[in-house]
Amino acid sequence: MLLNERDTDEGLLVSVCDPEDLGETYENGSVSLTVEPDFYDGEEASAEEVVDSLKRCTTANLVGEETVGLAVDHGFVDEENVLELDGTRHAQLLWM
C-alpha cells in the first residue's frame, strides 16, 4: 500500500491506496474518482504502518481492495459506507 501523511491546520490527513490504483480513474454512475499521484502517491507501507497512521489521523482517503479491506477489518470504516466503483473500492474517514 502507498501511504501519504500530511499535517494540516485541521490535523493529520492520510491518503492510502493500492499501488495498482495510482493514476487510474474509476466510475460508478455519476461518481468518478481519479487516484491522483499528487495526492495518493507515498511510501510503501505495511498493514501495521497503515493501521498506525489511521489511528493517528483526523481524516483519511482510502482507495483499493487491500487498503479499504484493511480499514474495514480494523473497524475504521463500516462496510456499508464503502463505495464500489468500477474496478476498486473507496472510503473516507473523518474523526470528529
DSSP file (Angstrom, degrees, kcal/mol; ACC not computed):
  #  RESIDUE AA STRUCTURE BP1 BP2  ACC     N-H-->O    O-->H-N    N-H-->O    O-->H-N    TCO  KAPPA ALPHA  PHI   PSI    X-CA   Y-CA   Z-CA
    1    1 A M              0   0    0      0, 0.0    44,-2.8     0, 0.0     2,-0.6   0.000 360.0 360.0 360.0 148.7    0.0    0.0    0.0
    2    2 A L  E     -AB  17  44A   0     15,-3.1    15,-1.7    42,-0.2     2,-0.4  -0.892 360.0-165.2-101.2 124.0    1.1    3.6   -0.6
    3    3 A L  E     -AB  16  43A   0     40,-2.8    40,-1.9    -2,-0.6     2,-0.4  -0.928  10.4-179.8-116.6 129.6    0.8    5.8    2.4
    4    4 A N  E     -A   15   0A   0     11,-2.5    11,-2.6    -2,-0.4     2,-0.4  -0.994   5.4-170.1-129.6 125.1    1.0    9.6    2.4
    5    5 A E  E     -A   14   0A   0     -2,-0.4     2,-0.4     9,-0.2     9,-0.2  -0.942   4.6-179.2-116.2 137.0    0.7   11.7    5.6
    6    6 A R  E     -A   13   0A   0      7,-2.5     7,-3.2    -2,-0.4     2,-0.5  -0.999  22.8-136.6-134.8 131.6    0.3   15.5    5.6
    7    7 A D  E     +A   12   0A   0     -2,-0.4     2,-0.2     5,-0.2     5,-0.2  -0.764  33.1 174.8 -84.0 128.9    0.0   17.7    8.7
    8    8 A T  E >   -A   11   0A   0      3,-1.9     3,-1.1    -2,-0.5    -2,-0.0  -0.762  48.8 -99.6-124.9 172.6   -2.8   20.3    8.2
    9    9 A D  T 3  S+     0   0    0      1,-0.2     3,-0.1    -2,-0.2    -2,-0.0   0.779 125.9  49.7 -62.1 -26.0   -4.3   23.0   10.3
   10   10 A E  T 3  S-     0   0    0      1,-0.3     2,-0.3    49,-0.0    -1,-0.2   0.508 124.4 -91.7 -91.1  -6.8   -7.2   20.6   11.0
   11   11 A G  E <  S-A    8   0A   0     -3,-1.1    -3,-1.9    47,-0.1     2,-0.5  -0.841  71.9 -14.3 127.8-166.6   -4.9   17.6   11.9
   12   12 A L  E     -A    7   0A   0     44,-0.4    46,-2.9    -2,-0.3    47,-1.8  -0.609  54.2-159.9 -79.7 122.8   -3.2   14.7   10.2
   13   13 A L  E     -Ac   6  59A   0     -7,-3.2    -7,-2.5    -2,-0.5     2,-0.4  -0.910  11.5-169.3-102.9 124.7   -4.6   14.0    6.7
   14   14 A V  E     -Ac   5  60A   0     45,-2.7    47,-2.3    -2,-0.5     2,-0.4  -0.941  10.5-173.8-118.8 134.6   -3.8   10.5    5.4
   15   15 A S  E     +Ac   4  61A   0    -11,-2.6   -11,-2.5    -2,-0.4     2,-0.4  -0.997   9.0 176.4-125.5 135.1   -4.2    9.1    2.0
   16   16 A V  E     +Ac   3  62A   0     45,-2.4    47,-2.0    -2,-0.4     2,-0.3  -0.999   3.4 165.8-137.1 136.6   -3.7    5.4    1.2
   17   17 A C  E     -Ac   2  63A   0    -15,-1.7   -15,-3.1    -2,-0.4    47,-0.2  -0.987  42.4-101.4-145.7 158.5   -4.1    3.4   -2.0
   18   18 A D    >>  -     0   0    0     45,-1.3     3,-2.0    -2,-0.3     4,-0.6  -0.613  40.9-121.4 -70.9 138.1   -3.2    0.1   -3.5
   19   19 A P  G >4 S+     0   0    0      0, 0.0     3,-1.0     0, 0.0    -1,-0.1   0.838 109.9  58.3 -54.9 -36.7   -0.2    0.7   -5.8
   20   20 A E  G 34 S+     0   0    0      1,-0.2    44,-0.1     3,-0.0    -2,-0.0   0.658 101.5  57.1 -70.8 -13.2   -2.1   -0.6   -8.9
   21   21 A D  G X4 S+     0   0    0     -3,-2.0     3,-2.2    42,-0.1    14,-0.3   0.651  76.7 116.0 -89.2 -16.4   -4.8    2.0   -8.4
   22   22 A L  T << S+     0   0    0     -3,-1.0    14,-0.2    -4,-0.6     3,-0.1  -0.323  86.9   8.0 -59.1 126.4   -2.4    5.0   -8.6
   23   23 A G  T 3  S+     0   0    0     12,-3.1    -1,-0.3     1,-0.3     2,-0.1   0.342 102.4 123.0  85.7  -5.6   -3.2    7.2  -11.6
   24   24 A E    <   -     0   0    0     -3,-2.2    11,-2.9    11,-0.2     2,-0.4  -0.477  52.9-141.4 -87.4 158.6   -6.4    5.3  -12.5
   25   25 A T  E     -F   34   0B   0      9,-0.2     2,-0.3    -2,-0.1     9,-0.3  -0.983  17.7-170.7-119.9 132.8   -9.9    6.7  -12.9
   26   26 A Y  E     -F   33   0B   0      7,-3.0     7,-3.0    -2,-0.4     2,-0.3  -0.932   2.2-169.3-124.9 146.1  -12.9    4.7  -11.6
   27   27 A E  E     +F   32   0B   0     -2,-0.3    59,-1.9     5,-0.2     5,-0.2  -0.945  19.5 177.4-135.8 155.4  -16.6    5.5  -12.2
   28   28 A N  E >  S-F   31   0B   0      3,-2.4     3,-1.9    -2,-0.3     2,-0.3  -0.700  71.1 -58.1-154.4  97.7  -20.0    4.3  -11.0
   29   29 A G  T 3  S-     0   0    0      1,-0.3    -1,-0.2    -2,-0.2    56,-0.0  -0.497 124.6  -8.2  64.3-122.6  -22.9    6.2  -12.4
   30   30 A S  T 3  S+     0   0    0     -2,-0.3     2,-0.5    -3,-0.1    -1,-0.3   0.503 117.5  95.1 -85.6  -4.1  -22.4    9.9  -11.6
   31   31 A V  E <   +F   28   0B   0     -3,-1.9    -3,-2.4     2,-0.0     2,-0.4  -0.763  49.7 176.6 -92.9 129.8  -19.5    9.2   -9.3
   32   32 A S  E     -F   27   0B   0     -2,-0.5     2,-0.4    -5,-0.2    -5,-0.2  -0.999   6.3-174.0-133.1 135.9  -16.0    9.5  -10.7
   33   33 A L  E     -F   26   0B   0     -7,-3.0    -7,-3.0    -2,-0.4     2,-0.5  -0.985   6.7-167.3-133.4 122.0  -12.7    9.1   -8.8
   34   34 A T  E     -F   25   0B   0     -2,-0.4     2,-1.8    -9,-0.3    -9,-0.2  -0.945  21.5-138.6-106.0 126.1   -9.2    9.7  -10.1
   35   35 A V        -     0   0    0    -11,-2.9   -12,-3.1    -2,-0.5   -11,-0.2  -0.614  28.8-155.0 -85.6  82.7   -6.4    8.4   -7.9
   36   36 A E    >>  -     0   0    0     -2,-1.8     4,-3.0   -14,-0.2     3,-1.0  -0.383  14.8-144.4 -66.9 126.3   -4.2   11.4   -8.4
   37   37 A P  H 3> S+     0   0    0      0, 0.0     4,-1.7     0, 0.0    -1,-0.1   0.861  99.5  61.8 -58.0 -35.8   -0.5   10.7   -7.8
   38   38 A D  H 34 S+     0   0    0      1,-0.2    -2,-0.1     2,-0.1    -3,-0.0   0.802 117.9  28.9 -60.7 -27.9    0.0   14.2   -6.3
   39   39 A F  H <4 S+     0   0    0     -3,-1.0    -1,-0.2     3,-0.0   -24,-0.1   0.835 131.2  30.7 -99.5 -42.1   -2.5   13.2   -3.5
   40   40 A Y  H  < S+     0   0    0     -4,-3.0   -23,-0.3     2,-0.1    -2,-0.1   0.713  86.8 104.1 -96.9 -23.3   -2.1    9.5   -3.1
   41   41 A D     <  +     0   0    0     -4,-1.7     2,-0.2    -5,-0.4   -26,-0.0  -0.403  47.9 125.2 -68.1 134.4    1.5    8.6   -4.0
   42   42 A G        -     0   0    0     -2,-0.1   -38,-0.2   -38,-0.1     2,-0.2  -0.802  57.3 -37.3-160.2-159.6    3.6    7.9   -0.9
   43   43 A E  E     -B    3   0A   0    -40,-1.9   -40,-2.8    -2,-0.2     2,-0.2  -0.517  62.1-102.2 -79.3 144.5    5.9    5.5    0.8
   44   44 A E  E     -B    2   0A   0    -42,-0.2     2,-0.4    -2,-0.2   -42,-0.2  -0.490  51.1-170.0 -59.9 132.7    5.3    1.7    0.5
   45   45 A A        -     0   0    0    -44,-2.8     2,-0.1    -2,-0.2    -3,-0.0  -0.970  19.9-127.4-134.9 146.8    3.7    0.8    3.9
   46   46 A S     >  -     0   0    0     -2,-0.4     4,-2.2     1,-0.1     5,-0.2  -0.340  37.3-102.6 -79.4 168.4    2.9   -2.4    5.7
   47   47 A A  H  > S+     0   0    0      1,-0.2     4,-2.5     2,-0.2     5,-0.2   0.899 123.9  53.3 -58.2 -41.5   -0.5   -3.2    7.1
   48   48 A E  H  > S+     0   0    0      1,-0.2     4,-2.3     2,-0.2    -1,-0.2   0.893 108.2  49.3 -63.0 -40.7    0.8   -2.3   10.6
   49   49 A E  H  > S+     0   0    0      2,-0.2     4,-2.1     1,-0.2    -1,-0.2   0.891 111.6  48.9 -66.6 -39.7    2.1    1.1    9.4
   50   50 A V  H  X S+     0   0    0     -4,-2.2     4,-2.5     2,-0.2    -2,-0.2   0.931 111.2  49.4 -65.8 -44.9   -1.3    1.9    7.7
   51   51 A V  H  X S+     0   0    0     -4,-2.5     4,-1.9     1,-0.2    -2,-0.2   0.918 110.7  50.7 -60.2 -44.0   -3.3    0.9   10.8
   52   52 A D  H  X S+     0   0    0     -4,-2.3     4,-1.1     1,-0.2    -1,-0.2   0.911 110.9  48.9 -59.4 -43.3   -1.0    3.1   13.0
   53   53 A S  H  X S+     0   0    0     -4,-2.1     4,-1.3     1,-0.2     3,-0.4   0.901 109.4  51.5 -64.0 -42.2   -1.5    6.0   10.6
   54   54 A L  H  < S+     0   0    0     -4,-2.5    -1,-0.2     1,-0.2    -2,-0.2   0.825 106.1  55.8 -66.1 -30.9   -5.3    5.6   10.7
   55   55 A K  H  < S+     0   0    0     -4,-1.9    -1,-0.2    -5,-0.2    -2,-0.2   0.825 114.7  39.2 -67.0 -30.8   -5.3    5.5   14.5
   56   56 A R  H  < S+     0   0    0     -4,-1.1   -44,-0.4    -3,-0.4    -2,-0.2   0.592  97.2  99.5 -96.3 -12.9   -3.5    8.9   14.5
   57   57 A C     <  -     0   0    0     -4,-1.3   -44,-0.2     1,-0.1     3,-0.1  -0.237  53.4-158.3 -79.3 163.0   -5.3   10.7   11.6
   58   58 A T  S    S+     0   0    0    -46,-2.9    37,-2.9     1,-0.4     2,-0.3   0.715  86.7  14.4 -97.2 -39.5   -8.1   13.2   11.6
   59   59 A T  E     -cD  13  94A   0    -47,-1.8   -45,-2.7    35,-0.2    -1,-0.4  -0.991  67.8-174.1-138.8 143.0   -9.1   12.5    8.0
   60   60 A A  E     -cD  14  93A   0     33,-2.6    33,-2.7    -2,-0.3     2,-0.5  -1.000  13.4-159.1-140.8 144.2   -8.3    9.7    5.6
   61   61 A N  E     -cD  15  92A   0    -47,-2.3   -45,-2.4    -2,-0.3     2,-0.4  -0.992  20.5-169.7-119.2 126.6   -9.0    8.9    2.0
   62   62 A L  E     +cD  16  91A   0     29,-2.9    29,-2.2    -2,-0.5     2,-0.4  -0.958   9.8 177.3-127.3 132.4   -8.7    5.2    1.1
   63   63 A V  E     +cD  17  90A   0    -47,-2.0   -45,-1.3    -2,-0.4     4,-0.2  -0.999  39.4  44.0-137.2 134.1   -8.7    3.5   -2.3
   64   64 A G  S  > S-     0   0    0     25,-2.7     4,-2.5    -2,-0.4     5,-0.4  -0.171  78.3 -90.6 118.7 154.2   -8.2   -0.1   -3.3
   65   65 A E  H  > S+     0   0    0     22,-0.2     4,-2.1     2,-0.2     5,-0.2   0.940 123.8  40.1 -60.4 -50.6   -9.4   -3.6   -2.4
   66   66 A E  H  > S+     0   0    0      2,-0.2     4,-2.3     3,-0.2    -1,-0.2   0.934 117.9  47.5 -67.1 -46.7   -6.5   -4.2    0.1
   67   67 A T  H  > S+     0   0    0     -4,-0.2     4,-1.9     2,-0.2    -2,-0.2   0.951 117.3  40.1 -61.7 -52.9   -6.5   -0.7    1.6
   68   68 A V  H  X S+     0   0    0     -4,-2.5     4,-2.4     1,-0.2     5,-0.2   0.898 113.6  55.4 -66.6 -39.6  -10.2   -0.5    2.1
   69   69 A G  H  X S+     0   0    0     -4,-2.1     4,-2.9    -5,-0.4    -1,-0.2   0.896 107.2  50.4 -58.2 -41.1  -10.4   -4.1    3.3
   70   70 A L  H  X S+     0   0    0     -4,-2.3     4,-1.7     2,-0.2    -1,-0.2   0.921 110.3  49.3 -62.1 -45.2   -7.8   -3.4    5.9
   71   71 A A  H  <>S+     0   0    0     -4,-1.9     5,-2.4     2,-0.2     6,-1.2   0.884 114.2  45.7 -63.3 -39.1   -9.7   -0.3    7.2
   72   72 A V  H ><5S+     0   0    0     -4,-2.4     3,-1.7     4,-0.2    -2,-0.2   0.940 110.6  52.8 -67.5 -47.9  -12.9   -2.4    7.4
   73   73 A D  H 3<5S+     0   0    0     -4,-2.9    -2,-0.2     1,-0.3    -1,-0.2   0.806 111.8  46.3 -59.6 -31.0  -11.2   -5.3    9.1
   74   74 A H  T 3<5S-     0   0    0     -4,-1.7    -1,-0.3    -5,-0.2    -2,-0.2   0.316 117.3-110.5 -97.2   8.0   -9.8   -3.0   11.8
   75   75 A G  T < 5S+     0   0    0     -3,-1.7    -3,-0.2     2,-0.3    -2,-0.1   0.628  85.3 117.5  79.6  13.8  -13.1   -1.1   12.4
   76   76 A F  S   <S+     0   0    0     -5,-2.4     2,-0.4    -6,-0.2    -4,-0.2   0.802  80.7  29.1 -79.5 -29.6  -12.1    2.2   10.9
   77   77 A V  S    S-     0   0    0     -6,-1.2     2,-0.4    -9,-0.1    -2,-0.3  -0.992  78.5-128.4-134.0 136.5  -14.8    2.0    8.2
   78   78 A D    >   -     0   0    0     -2,-0.4     3,-2.3     1,-0.1     4,-0.2  -0.700  22.9-128.2 -82.6 136.4  -18.2    0.3    8.1
   79   79 A E  G >  S+     0   0    0     -2,-0.4     3,-1.7     1,-0.3    -1,-0.1   0.838 107.5  61.2 -53.0 -37.3  -18.6   -1.9    5.1
   80   80 A E  G 3  S+     0   0    0      1,-0.3    -1,-0.3     3,-0.0    -2,-0.0   0.626 100.1  56.6 -69.5 -10.4  -22.0   -0.3    4.3
   81   81 A N  G <  S+     0   0    0     -3,-2.3     2,-0.4     2,-0.1    11,-0.3   0.329  82.7 108.0 -99.6   6.2  -20.1    3.1    3.8
   82   82 A V    <   -     0   0    0     -3,-1.7     2,-0.5    -4,-0.2     9,-0.2  -0.704  65.2-136.7 -87.2 131.5  -17.7    1.8    1.2
   83   83 A L  E     -E   90   0A   0      7,-2.9     7,-2.1    -2,-0.4     2,-0.7  -0.760   9.9-147.3 -86.7 129.1  -18.2    3.0   -2.4
   84   84 A E  E     -E   89   0A   0     -2,-0.5     2,-0.2     5,-0.2     5,-0.2  -0.874  23.9-178.8 -95.2 112.7  -17.9    0.2   -5.0
   85   85 A L  E >   -E   88   0A   0      3,-2.3     2,-1.6    -2,-0.7     3,-1.1  -0.626  46.3 -72.4-106.4 169.7  -16.5    1.8   -8.1
   86   86 A D  T 3  S-     0   0    0    -59,-1.9   -59,-0.2     1,-0.3     3,-0.1  -0.423 120.4  -7.9 -65.2  89.1  -15.8    0.1  -11.5
   87   87 A G  T 3  S+     0   0    0     -2,-1.6     2,-0.3     1,-0.3    -1,-0.3   0.342 130.3  37.0 108.4  -6.8  -12.8   -1.9  -10.5
   88   88 A T  E <  S- E   0  85A   0     -3,-1.1    -3,-2.3   -24,-0.1     2,-0.3  -0.918  70.6-111.7-157.7-176.4  -12.0   -0.7   -7.0
   89   89 A R  E     - E   0  84A   0     -2,-0.3   -25,-2.7    -5,-0.2     2,-0.3  -0.924  22.6-165.4-127.6 152.8  -13.3    0.4   -3.6
   90   90 A H  E     +DE  63  83A   0     -7,-2.1    -7,-2.9    -2,-0.3     2,-0.3  -0.998  10.4 168.0-141.2 141.1  -13.2    3.9   -2.0
   91   91 A A  E     -D   62   0A   0    -29,-2.2   -29,-2.9    -2,-0.3     2,-0.3  -0.989  17.5-150.4-148.2 154.8  -13.8    5.1    1.6
   92   92 A Q  E     -D   61   0A   0     -2,-0.3     2,-0.4   -11,-0.3   -31,-0.2  -0.938   8.3-157.4-124.6 150.8  -13.3    8.2    3.6
   93   93 A L  E     +D   60   0A   0    -33,-2.7   -33,-2.6    -2,-0.3     2,-0.4  -0.994  11.2 177.0-130.8 132.4  -12.7    8.5    7.3
   94   94 A L  E     -D   59   0A   0     -2,-0.4     2,-0.5   -35,-0.2   -35,-0.2  -0.953  13.9-156.8-138.7 116.7  -13.3   11.6    9.4
   95   95 A W              0   0    0    -37,-2.9    -2,-0.0    -2,-0.4     0, 0.0  -0.799 360.0 360.0 -90.9 131.6  -12.8   11.7   13.2
   96   96 A M              0   0    0     -2,-0.5    -1,-0.1     0, 0.0   -38,-0.0   0.376 360.0 360.0-116.9 360.0  -14.8   14.4   14.9
